Amino acid sequence: MLKNIIRIAALGAVAVSLSTAAFADGGADTYKAKCQMCHGTTGLADSPAGKAMKAPSFKDPASVKMTEAEQITITTAGKGKMPAYSGKLSAADIKSVVEFVRTLQK
C-alpha cells in the first residue's frame, strides 16, 4: 500500500514537472512572437522598438515586485503603449507568457 502511494506521488510530481515545462515552452514561443520585439530577447527592453517606446525592463525592481496577477492584468488589458492581448491570446497563453517572463527576471 505504501509503495503504491509513493508511486502515485512520484507520478504526480513528474506530471506537474512536465506541465510546468510545457507551460514555459509555450510561454517562450508566445514571448518570441508577441513580446520580444519590444521587450528584447532577455527582457531588458533593449531592442530598437523597446528603446523607442520606452518599454520597461522586466528586471526593473518595480516589474520584479509585481505579482503574477498584476502582470496578467497588464498583458490582458494593456498599459501605456503596450496593446491589450485580450481576444488575441487565450488566458492560458497569457498565463504561460507571464510565467516565462518570471524566468527572465531571475
GILIN-V693014 format. One record per backbone hydrogen bond with DSSP energy under -0.5 kcal/mol. NH is the residue of the N-H (numbers start at 1). CO is the residue of the C=O. If there is no record, write none. Layout:
# GILIN-V693014
NH:CO
NH:CO
This chain:
# GILIN-V693014
5:1
6:2
7:3
8:4
9:5
10:6
11:7
12:8
13:9
14:10
15:11
16:12
17:13
18:14
19:15
20:16
21:17
22:18
23:19
24:20
25:21
26:22
27:23
28:24
29:25
30:26
31:27
32:28
33:29
34:30
35:30
35:31
36:31
38:35
39:35
40:36
43:40
45:39
47:38
50:37
51:47
52:48
53:49
54:50
54:51
55:50
58:43
60:57
63:60
64:60
65:61
66:62
66:63
71:67
72:68
73:69
74:70
75:71
76:72
77:73
78:74
79:82
82:79
85:75
86:76
87:89
88:85
89:85
94:90
95:91
96:92
97:93
98:94
99:95
100:96
101:97
102:98
103:99
103:100
104:100
104:101
105:101
106:103
